[in-house]
Amino acid sequence: MSLKLLNKVALVTGASRGIGKGIALQLGEHGAKVYITGRKLTSKDDLSLEKTAEEIRNRGGQCFPVQCDHEDDKQVEKLFQQIKDEQNGQLDLLVNSAFKAGDFIFEAANLNFWETDPAKTWDDINNVGLRNNYLCTVHASRLMVPRQKGLIVNISSLGGLQYAFHACYGIGKAGVDRISSDCGLELRKHNVACLSLLLNGVRTEFSEQILREKGDKANFILFRILFLILSRMSKNRPLAGKVALVTGATRGIGKGIALQLGQAGALVYITGRTLKSTNNLGSLEQTANEIKERGGVCIPVQVNHESDHEIAELFQKIETEQNGILDILVNNAYKGVTTIFEGSSLEFWKQKPEVWDEINNVGLRNHYICTVYAARMMVPRKQGLIINISSFGGMSYIFNVAYGVGKAAVDRMAVDCGKELSKHNVVMLSLYPGAVKTELVTDMISKQNPDISGISGKQISMKKVFEQGESIEFAGKCIVSLAQDKNLSKYTSKVVIAADYARAHGIKDVDGRQITSFKQLKSGLLMSLPDNLKWIANLVPGFISIPQFRISTNRQLIN
């Protein structure tokens, strides 16, 4: 027995079998005190926490099995409190290995993402495999940061880089990788490391069982996975006859997109939580009235996008009223803007773990569910366009960890769902607006002008970030153009930067400005130079760009 890890305290989640068990065995063999978690304390089939603990002890190691359901926030919190109490606040290593939906993924590998129940699929795969990783990372950081030492390892896979198994799986793994990069960015100043470990195909007890029980079917599924891995309008109303849905359209970017689609002739369904407003902060009726003033047609639908039932009813309404036609879905709904700005100066472990839900229940999980329902309408008709409104946070650290993780996963959703949809002539992409001068942003700048976390976590005044910003309608102008683009299919599974697309297609903002892309050196200079030196930025040619490796911590393909 090696003693390289003597007196180290480690936690391995999901260690009753498979990869987690193997990691726990090795840590115990090298002298660490190993806490392990899983749903089964004992089991007749020897795949249990007690069996893993017994094997560790037989090798001379120390093991502390803790029965824990990683979908239960209270049990997760209790787990870390137990370690804190028993080990005097010491935790040197966390390995986030818990994963729930292994059997489902193999079964679903023959199904397109829209053919499975969206809420159940998302929750089965990502409640433990993604959300729990974030919560455990928060709790572990609260133990490691005061001691100025520690290592957090997220078990990931090739699915975070390219399509594998199922779209929902890849979205989750991309999110896990983003947890590693963004949490690592905040933690490194405290001498705590956070990383993703990408494993190749691992022969676990479960995969061997699948091969035994499914025979040729299992071989076909594995082959398919391997193959997938390797492998008439008027000028003024160009979208006349099209049916579009824009979620989260009471104000901000969603409102701007809906206005442009309606002006272009599309029949626009819009959603939001506020049907009528008494405080002039925006409502569905106000957006609908503005669309009608421009000669458009709008149907406002009050929807809480945290309610699976209300989302299902929304798509059923469109299907019934439009005879199954939905041409464009824009996933824009977002709930946590105020939470993001108010907590931007706090490191992730100092925020409530519930920040994850506040930001990503609507901004990530809801996008997947809406995409499933939209795909079920578009695929039979062999046409459609689905756009996820994302941001620069999908590429690099900005605002906070939960925000960046969500945006990276939204981008991965576009990549992997787009891959499955492409064979049915349905296009899905992520669209990056720049800094957008929304009503909320303008109000916050006028009242507070707070500092926010910019690229690489540096603090910068909100006014500087947004003073050269886009109008709320700029992204909408790009989407109207995309919907008519004869080469639309080339954008499927891609991340499209609105400013770059606009420059290539001669699109300007509503005030006539040519919007500068954040990839352009000029944009960075305008944001960072003092007012008396901004003239220097205007001398820099627009074609000079910042190398992507300098601005991206993500591995998504940016178009």
N, C-alpha and C positions, 0 to 999 in steps of 0.2 A: 504494500500500500504506500503510495506517494503522499507526502505531507505538504505539497506545494501550497495548498489552500487551507492549511491549519489555522484555526481561529477565525476563518472567514464565515460569514453568515449569508446563505443564498436562499432564494425562493424561486422555485420552478412551478409555474402554473400548468395545469393539464398534464400531470405526470403519472397517471394510472397506466398508461400504455404509450406506445409509439415514440415519437421524437422526444417528447417531454420526459418520458421514463428513461430513455437513453442518456439524456443530458444529466438528469438527476443521479443516475448510477455513476457517471464519470465524475461529477462534482463530489459526491460522497466518497468515492474511491481515492480522491486526491485530498481528502482531509476536511472539506467544508462541512459545516452544520447545514443540512439541507431541509428546508421546509418544502413540502410538496402539496399540491392541491388537486382536487378532482371531485366529481359528483359521487363516486362510489368508494366508500371506505372499505367495504368488503364485497367480494363477488365470487360466485361459484366457478367462473371461468378463469380465475387467476389474474384478471385484468382489473386490479384495484389498487388503491393507495397502500393498503397494508402489505400487499404482495411486493410492490416497489420498495417500500420501507424495509421489508424483510431482506430483499436482495442487497440493498445498500448496507444493512447491518452485517450481513454475511461476508461482505467485503471489508469489514472493519470500520465502516463509516457511521455517522450519526444522521438520523432522519426523523423529521417531525411531520407526520401526515395530518393534514387539516381538510376535512370535508368542506367543500365550498362550491356553491352554485355561482358561477361568475356572471350570471344574468341578474343577480340580486345585489344591488349596490350596498345594502347594509351588511351582507355577508362578506363582501370584499373589504369594506372598511373595518369590520371586526377582525378579519385576517391580519391586516397590517397593524392593528392595535395589539393583537396577540404577540406578534413578532417584536413590536416596540417594548411591550411589558417584559417579555421573557428574555430579550437580548439587550436590555438597557439602551434601546434606541438604535442598535447596530443592524444595518442591512447593507451588505457589500455588493451583492449581485442580485438582480432580478432578471429572470428569463420569462418573457411573455410567450408562452407556448400553447396556452389553452385555446381550443378550437372545437366547435360543437358539431358542425354539419358535414363531417367527412362522408357519411353514408349518403346523404342527400346529394352531394356534389357528384358522386359517381352515378347516381340514378338520373340526375338532371343533365348529365353531359350530352345526352341525345336530344335534349329539348332546347329550343330557342328561349331566350330570356322572357319573352312575352307569353310563353306557354305555361309558365309556372305562376303560382299565386304570388303577387309582388311583395305584399307586406310580410307574409310568412317567409318567403325566400330571403328577403333582406334581413329580417330579424334572426332567422336560423343561422345565417352565415356571419353576419356582422355585429350582432349584439355582443357575442363573446370574442370573435376574431378581430374586431376593430375597436368598438366602443370600450370594451373591457380593458384592452391594451392601454388605452389612454388613461382610464381611471387608475389602473395599477401603476402606471408611470407617474401619475400625480402623487399618489400615496407614497411610492418608493422615494420620489424626489424629496418629499418632506422629511424623510429620515436621512437621506444621503447628503443633502445640501448643508445642514448644520455641521456635519462631520467633514465636509469638503473632500469627500471621496466616494466612489461608487461606480458601478457599471450596470447599464440597462441594455438588455439584448432582446430585440423583437424578432421572433422566428417568422421569416417571410418566405417568399418563393419566387420563381420565375414569373408567376402570375402578376406580380407587381410591375413587370417590365413589358409583357406582351400577353396576348390572349391565351388563356388556359382554362379548361373545365367549363366555366360559366361566366358570363359577364359580371355577375354580382361578386364572384370570387375575386376577379381581377381588381374590381373597384376597391374591395376591402384591403387587398394586399398593397395596392398603391397608397391607400390611406395609412396603412401600417408603416410603410417606408417613409412617408412624410412625417409621421409622429417621430420617427428616429431622427430625421434631419432637423426639424424645427425644435423639438425638445432638446436635442443635442446642442443646438445653437445657443439656447438659453442656459443650458446646464454647464457648458464647458468652462465658463468663467468661475465656476464653483468646483472645478476639478472632477466633475462627474461626466462620464461618457455615455452616450446613447447611440446605438447603432442597430441596423437590420442585418440579420444573417440569412442569406439566400441559400436554401438547400436545393440540391438536385433531387431527382426521384428517389424517395426513401421507401425501402421495403419494410413497412410496418406490419404489425399483426393484422391490422384491418385490411390493408391492401392485399395481403396474402389470402385472407378470408374471401374477399371479393373475387379474386381470381379462381379460387376453388369452387365457390358457389355459382358464379355467373358463367364460367367457362368461356365459350366463344363470344358471348355478348360482352364480357369484360374486356376481352382482347380487342374487340371492335371499338369499344369506348376509348381504350388507351391509345389505339391506333388513330382514332379521330382527334384526340387531344394532341398527339404528336404532330399530326398533319396540320392542325390549326396553328400550332406553335411555329412550324417551319413554313409552313406555307404563305296663243291666239288672242292677245290682249290689246286694249286701247293704250295710247301713250300716257294719258293722264290717270287711268285706272288699270295699271298693269296686273293687279292681283284680283280683278273682278272675277267673281265666281269661286274664289278660294275661301276656305274656312280655316280660321286661325284661333288658337287659344294662347293667351298670355297670362301666366300666373303671377300674382303679386303686382297688380297694375293700378293700385289706388294712387300711387305717387312714384317719384323716382324713375329709374331706368325702365321699369315695367310699364309705367304710364307712357313714357316717351316712345317705347316700341309699339305699344297699342295705337297711339296717335298716328304714327307713320304707316302702320299696316292698314288702319282704317282709311287714312287719306289715300292710300294706294288702291283701295277698292275691295279689300278683303272684308268678309263678315267676321268680326272679332268678338270672341268670348273673352271676358276678363274676369279674374277672380281676386278676392281679397277679403279681409275680415270686416272691413267697414263699408256698409252699403251706403249710409248717409253720414255726413260729418257735420258737427256743429262748431268745430274749432278751426276750420280752414286748413287742416293738416292732410287733406286729401281723402277722397272716397270713391267708390266704384261709380256712383251716379255722376260725380263731377267729371271723371274720365270719360264716361259714356257720353255726357253732354258735349264735351269738347270734340269727341270723334264725330258726333252728329253735326256739329257746327261746321266741320270740314267736309261735310257731305258723305260721311261714312255710316256704317251700320254697326252697332255694338250691342251685345247682350251681356249685362253684368250679372255675375253669379256670386253670391256671398258664400265663401268657403273657408273653413279653418283647415289649413294644409297639414296640421298635426292629427287630423281625424281621418283614418283610413276609410271610414264609411262615407264621409262627405266627399272625399276624392272620387270614390267609386260612383257615387250618385252624379257627380259633375260629368264624368265621361259617359255615363248612361244617358244623361240629358242631351249631350251633344249628339250621341249616336242616334237617339230617337228623333230629335228635331232636324238633324241634317242627313238622315237616311244613311248613317254609317260613314259620312264624309268628314275627315279631319285632315287638312293638308299641311298645317304648320303648328307645331307646339314649341313655345318658348318657355323653358323652365327658368323662371326668374324669381319666384317667391322666396323671400328671405326674412327671417324674424329677428335676428340678433344684432342688428346694426348698432343700436344704442349700447348693448352689452359690450360689443367690440371696442367702441371708442372709449367708453368709460373705464374699461379694464386694460387698455392698451399699454399702460405703463407698468403693469404687474406681470411678473414671470408666471408661467402657467401653474406652478405648484402653489402659488399664493392665491390663486383664484379658486372659486368653488368648482368642484368637478362637474357640477350641473351645467357649467358654461358649455360643455360639450353638447348637451341636449338643446340648450337655448339656441345655439348656432346651427347645429347639424340635423336636428329632427326635420326642420323645414328645408334648410339649404342643401341637404344631401339626401337623406332618406326619402323625403317627399319627391325629389327629382326622379329617383329611381322608380317609384311607384307610378308617377305620372307617365314616365317613359314606357313602362309596361303597357298601361292602358292605351296610350296613343299608338304604340306599335300594333296592338291588336286590331286597331281600326285601319292603319295604313298598310300593313302587310297584305291583306286580301286584295287591296286595290293596287298594289305594286307601285305606290308612290307616296311621298311624304318627306317632310323636313323637320327634324327635331334639333333644337338648339339649347344647349345649357349655357346660361350666363355665368361665366366664371370670372377670373381676374388674375392679375400678376401674382397674387398670392398662391396660385397653383404652381408657379415656377420657383418662387423664392420667398423667404421669410418676410412677412409684413403683418402688422397689427398684433396677432397672437397665434399661438400654436393651433388651437382648435379651428381657427379660420383657415389657416394654410392647409391643414390636413383635409378639411372639407373640400376646399377648392381643388386640391390635387386629386382627390377621389372623384369629384365631379368631372374632371378632365378624363380620368381613366374610364369613367362611365361612358363618355362620348366615344372613346377609342374602342372599347370592347363591345358595347351595344351596337356601335356603328359597324363593327366587323360582322356581326350576325345579321344586321339589317341590310347590308349592302347587296347581298344576293337577291333581295326582294325589291331593289330599286328605291330603298328608303335611305336617306342621308341623315347622319347624326354627327354633330360637331360641337365643340366648345368655342364660345366667342369671348374674347378678352376686351371689354371696354377699358379705357384708361381711367384716370381720376375723373369722376363724374360729379359735376356741381348739382347734386340733388337738393331738394328743398331742405332736408335734414342737415346735410353738410353745410349749406349756406347759413342756416340758422345757428349751428354750433360755432362756425367761424365768427359770425357777427357778435355772439354773446361771450365766447370763451377763447377761441383760437387755441385749443389745447395742443400740446405736443403728442405725437403718435409715433408708434414704432414703425419705422420705415425699413428699407432694405437692410438685411443683416442685423436687425434689431436696433439700429441707430435711431435716436429720437430726433424728430423734425417737426416744425410747426405745421399744423393742419393747413394753414393758409398757403404756405409755400407749395404743398403737395397739390392743392386743388385750384390755385389761382389761374393756371393755364388749362384748366380742365375742360372736358367735353360737356355739351348740353345733354339733357336727359334723352334727347331725340336722335343723337348721333348714331348710337348702336342700332336704333330702329331703321335709319336710312341704310345702314349696311345690310340689315336683315331683308329689307325690301329688295335690295339688289341681289342678294344671295338667292332669294326665292325665284328670281328670274334668270339666274346665271345658267347659261347653256353648259358650262363646265362644272356644275355644282357637285357632281359625283367625285371630283378630285379632292374635295374638301372633307369627304366622309372619314370619320375616325381621326380627324385632325383638330388641332387647337389653332384657331384663327384670331390673330390680333386685329381688332377693328380698325385701328389707325393704319396698319399696313395694307389691309384689304381696301380701305377707302382711298389711299394714295394710288394704289394700282388701278383703281376703277374710276378715278376722277370724282370721288365723293367728298364733299365738304360739309362742315357742320352748318346748322341752320343760320348762323350768323356770317357765313361765308368763309370761315377760317379753315385752313388746312391743318388738321389735328396732327400733332407730333407723336410718333410712337415712342413708348418707353425704351425701345431698343436703340433709338437714335441717340447719339452722343449729345446732340443739341438739347434733348429733353432733360437729361441729367444735369446739364449746365444751368438750364433755366430754373431748375428746382434748387440747386445748391449755391449758385452765385448770389452775392448781395445785390440789392437793387441797382446800385451804381455801376455794377460790372455786367449786368445782364446783356448789354450790347454785344459782348464777346460771343455769346451763344448764337446770336443772329449771323455771325460770320462763318459759323461751322456748316458745311454743306450737309444736306439732309441724308445723303447716301452713306455717311460715315456712321457706322453702328457699333455698339458695344458688343464684344464677343459674347456669345451666349453662355459660355462656361463661367463668365464673370457675374452673370445675373441669375443663373438658374441653379437650384439645388435639386431640381426634379429631372426625371429622365423622359418626360413626355416629349413627343415629337411636335415642335412648334412649326406651324406653316408660315 
